[in-house]
């Protein structure tokens, strides 16, 4: 199998496996906007507990419970690169009681890998708005002697295909960030895929690969312990928790950007007054000093957006990653 290819369960069976009926049979009358919410709200996180999406989702749910005056509970529905959870919410009743903690690795990347996933990212959801983002660090082993992005590019060009990088799963943010980097730098580095971020990092520490994109929460302690050398950060601005690390953009690859970007979504057809109520609660949550500090400590930074701004953002993000997936030959089987 080509290293840029990967297998997955047939997504054509997702609708059956989730036991969900078509939207038409669920589209019962929504709660009256003036009384919303009058019961518990479910926030679906389409990834397993413990990751960054789950962390942001649980923090959001905790504070939004206070803002809405009703409990917001997190329900994890993981699998198929997040598309199982997205399908569940896309088919849910559009009454404001089932929401989605979306992340761009699913709503902007997976759409190009799973064309038969059972929903459409642009039309199956009513956006409430962007929430926050977390950048990732490009790290190398200290033993490589590489100290900068330009030194990495020079070394890779001197020996095409000889270096290797670890990715935390085919089609993941780390995988696509590296492929975007290789494309923009015009270099050849071999991909070695591992089952998750932790094994990928361990492979780099053990010397099995020379480089990897590592999420900030994992990278920052390793940087402090000098176990890895950070040569660039994926955001367009430097990470305040590691201000000496240049952005990849300023290191020479102009326009390079790849972060995990979180958004709050509802099923399409959710009444506008309910969307407004949820956006207000979300925006107020992201102004709370305690929430902001906990986000910052985990290297998550607010990017609060409006429902109106989301479609244009989604279109641009999807086009960007669709181009990377197509030109780098990344496919799902």
C-alpha positions in Angstrom: 0.0 0.0 0.0 1.2 3.5 -0.8 2.2 5.3 2.4 -0.2 8.1 1.5 -3.1 5.6 1.3 -5.0 4.2 4.2 -7.9 1.9 4.8 -11.1 2.6 6.6 -14.4 0.9 7.3 -16.9 1.4 4.5 -18.6 4.7 5.2 -21.5 3.7 3.0 -22.6 1.7 6.1 -22.5 4.6 8.5 -26.2 5.5 8.3 -27.1 1.9 9.0 -24.6 1.5 11.8 -25.8 4.6 13.6 -29.4 3.5 13.5 -30.5 6.9 12.3 -33.5 7.7 10.2 -33.6 10.2 7.3 -33.9 13.8 8.3 -37.5 14.0 7.1 -38.8 11.6 9.7 -37.1 13.5 12.5 -38.0 17.1 11.5 -40.7 17.5 14.1 -41.6 21.0 15.4 -38.6 22.6 17.2 -38.9 24.1 20.7 -40.4 27.5 20.7 -37.5 30.0 20.6 -38.9 31.9 23.6 -38.6 28.9 25.8 -35.3 27.5 24.6 -33.6 25.7 26.3 -36.0 23.9 28.7 -34.0 20.7 29.0 -30.5 19.2 28.7 -28.5 20.0 25.5 -26.2 17.4 24.1 -22.8 18.4 22.6 -21.5 15.7 20.4 -17.7 15.4 20.2 -16.7 13.2 17.2 -13.4 12.1 18.8 -12.5 9.9 21.7 -12.1 11.4 25.2 -8.8 13.0 26.1 -7.9 14.8 22.9 -7.8 18.5 22.2 -11.3 18.5 20.6 -12.7 16.7 23.7 -10.9 19.1 26.0 -12.3 22.2 24.3 -15.7 20.7 24.0 -16.0 19.8 27.7 -14.7 23.3 28.7 -17.3 24.9 26.4 -20.1 22.7 27.7 -19.3 23.4 31.3 -19.5 27.2 30.9 -22.4 27.2 28.4 -24.4 25.3 31.0 -24.2 28.4 33.1 -25.0 30.7 30.2 -28.0 28.7 29.0 -29.4 27.8 32.4 -29.6 24.2 31.4 -27.0 21.4 31.5 -24.9 20.9 28.4 -23.5 17.3 28.4 -20.8 16.0 26.1 -21.4 12.8 24.2 -18.4 11.2 22.4 -19.2 9.5 19.1 -15.8 8.7 17.6 -14.7 6.9 14.5 -14.0 7.3 10.8 -11.9 10.5 11.2 -14.8 12.2 13.0 -17.4 11.5 10.3 -19.5 9.2 12.5 -20.2 12.0 15.0 -20.8 14.5 12.2 -23.3 12.2 10.5 -25.2 11.7 13.8 -25.6 15.4 14.3 -26.5 16.0 10.6 -29.4 13.6 11.0 -30.5 14.9 14.4 -33.7 16.9 15.0 -33.0 20.6 14.3 -34.3 21.9 17.6 -31.1 23.1 19.3 -30.8 20.1 21.7 -28.1 18.3 19.7 -25.0 20.2 18.8 -21.6 19.4 17.3 -18.1 20.2 18.4 -16.6 20.3 14.9 -12.9 20.4 14.0 -11.4 21.2 10.6 -9.7 17.9 10.3 -13.2 16.5 9.7 -15.3 19.4 8.3 -12.6 20.6 5.9 -10.2 17.6 5.4 -12.2 14.4 5.7 -14.8 15.6 3.2 -12.2 15.0 0.5 -11.3 11.6 1.7 -14.8 10.2 2.4 -17.1 11.4 -0.4 -19.8 8.9 0.6 -20.0 9.9 4.2 -23.7 10.5 4.2 -23.9 14.3 4.7 -22.6 17.5 3.2 -20.4 19.8 5.3 -21.7 22.9 3.6 -25.4 22.2 3.7 -26.1 19.7 6.5 -25.2 22.0 9.4 -26.2 25.4 10.7 -23.1 27.2 11.9 -23.0 28.8 15.3 -19.5 30.0 14.9 -15.8 29.3 15.2 -14.5 28.8 18.8 -10.7 28.4 19.1 -7.6 27.0 17.5 -4.5 25.2 18.6 -1.3 25.3 16.5 1.2 22.5 16.1 5.0 22.5 16.2 7.4 21.2 13.6 9.9 19.3 15.7 13.1 17.4 14.9 15.4 15.1 16.9 18.3 16.9 18.5 20.7 14.3 17.0 19.9 15.6 13.4 21.7 18.8 14.2 19.0 20.8 12.4 18.2 24.1 13.9 15.9 25.8 11.4 13.3 25.2 8.7 15.8 26.2 6.1 18.4 23.7 7.4 15.8 21.0 7.3 14.9 21.8 3.7 18.6 21.9 2.6 19.2 18.5 4.2 16.1 16.9 2.6 17.1 18.3 -0.8 20.6 16.9 -0.4 19.2 13.4 0.0 15.7 13.1 -1.5 13.5 10.5 0.1 16.2 9.5 2.7 14.6 11.4 5.7 11.3 10.3 7.2 8.5 11.8 9.2 6.0 10.4 11.7 2.3 11.2 11.3 -0.4 10.5 13.8 -2.7 8.7 11.4 -3.3 9.0 7.7 -5.4 12.0 6.9 -4.9 13.6 10.3 -4.0 17.2 10.8 -0.4 16.3 11.5 -0.2 14.2 8.3 -1.7 16.9 6.1 0.3 19.6 7.7 3.5 17.7 6.8 2.3 17.1 3.3 1.5 20.8 2.9 5.0 21.6 4.2 6.7 19.2 1.8 4.7 20.6 -1.1 5.6 24.2 -0.3 9.2 23.3 0.4 9.4 21.1 -2.7 11.2 18.3 -0.9 10.7 14.5 -0.6 10.5 13.0 2.9 9.0 9.5 3.6 5.8 9.2 5.6 5.6 6.7 8.4 2.1 6.5 9.8 1.4 5.5 13.5 -1.7 4.8 15.4 -2.1 8.1 17.1 0.0 11.1 18.2 1.7 9.4 21.2 3.2 6.6 19.1 4.3 9.0 16.5 6.2 11.2 19.0 7.8 8.1 20.6 9.0 7.0 17.2 10.8 10.3 16.7 12.3 10.2 20.2 13.5 6.7 19.6 15.2 7.8 16.4 12.9 5.9 14.0 12.1 9.1 12.1 13.8 12.5 12.0 10.8 14.9 12.2 7.1 15.3 13.1 4.4 17.8 13.5 3.4 17.6 17.2 0.4 19.2 18.9 1.3 22.0 21.3 0.2 20.3 24.5 2.5 17.4 23.8 5.4 19.4 22.3 5.8 22.1 24.9 7.0 19.8 27.7 9.3 18.0 25.3 10.7 21.4 24.2 11.3 22.4 27.8 13.1 19.2 28.4 15.2 19.6 25.3 14.1 16.2 24.0 13.0 17.8 20.7 14.1 20.9 18.7 11.2 23.0 17.6 12.1 24.7 14.3 8.7 26.2 13.5 5.1 26.7 14.6 2.2 26.2 12.2 0.2 29.3 13.0 0.7 32.7 11.4 1.6 34.2 14.7 4.1 32.9 17.3 2.8 30.8 20.2 3.0 32.9 23.3 3.9 29.8 25.3 7.0 29.4 23.1 7.8 32.9 21.8 11.3 32.1 20.6 10.0 29.6 18.0 9.4 31.3 14.6 6.4 30.6 12.5 6.9 28.5 9.4 5.6 31.4 7.5 8.3 33.8 8.7 10.9 31.0 8.3 10.4 31.2 4.6 7.3 29.3 3.5 5.0 32.3 3.1 1.4 31.6 3.9 2.0 28.2 5.6 -0.7 27.7 8.2 -2.2 24.6 9.7 -4.0 24.5 13.1 -6.7 22.4 14.7 -9.7 24.8 14.3 -12.8 24.2 16.4 -16.4 25.3 15.6 -19.8 24.9 17.1 -22.5 23.6 14.7 -26.1 22.5 14.8 -28.2 20.5 12.3 -29.4 22.4 9.3 -32.8 23.9 9.8 -32.3 24.9 13.4 -34.4 28.1 13.9 -32.5 31.3 13.7 -33.5 32.6 17.2 -32.0 29.4 18.7 -28.8 29.8 16.7 -28.6 33.4 18.0 -29.1 32.2 21.6 -26.4 29.6 21.3 -24.0 32.0 19.6 -24.5 34.5 22.5 -23.8 31.8 25.0 -20.7 30.6 23.2 -19.3 34.1 22.8 -19.9 34.9 26.4 -18.2 31.6 27.4 -15.2 32.6 25.4 -14.9 35.9 27.3 -14.8 34.2 30.7 -11.4 34.8 32.3 -11.3 31.3 33.8 -12.1 29.6 30.5 -9.6 31.7 28.6 -6.8 30.8 31.1 -7.6 27.1 30.9 -7.5 27.3 27.1 -4.3 29.2 27.1 -2.6 26.7 29.4 -3.5 24.0 26.9 -2.3 26.2 24.0 -5.8 26.9 22.6 -6.5 30.4 21.5 -9.9 32.1 20.8 -11.0 32.7 17.3 -14.7 33.5 18.0 -16.6 33.9 14.8 -20.2 34.6 13.7 -22.6 32.3 11.9 -22.5 34.5 8.9 -18.7 34.3 8.6 -18.5 30.6 8.8 -19.6 29.5 5.2 -16.8 31.6 3.5 -14.2 30.3 6.0 -15.4 26.7 5.4 -15.2 27.1 1.6 -11.6 28.5 1.8 -10.4 25.9 4.3 -12.0 23.0 2.3 -10.5 24.2 -1.0 -7.1 24.5 0.6 -7.0 21.0 2.0 -8.7 19.5 -1.0 -5.8 20.8 -3.1 -3.3 19.3 -0.8 -5.1 15.9 -0.7 -5.4 15.8 -4.5 -1.9 17.0 -5.4 -0.2 14.8 -2.8 -2.1 11.7 -3.9 -3.8 11.1 -0.5 -6.7 8.7 -0.8 -9.0 6.6 1.4 -9.9 3.0 0.5 
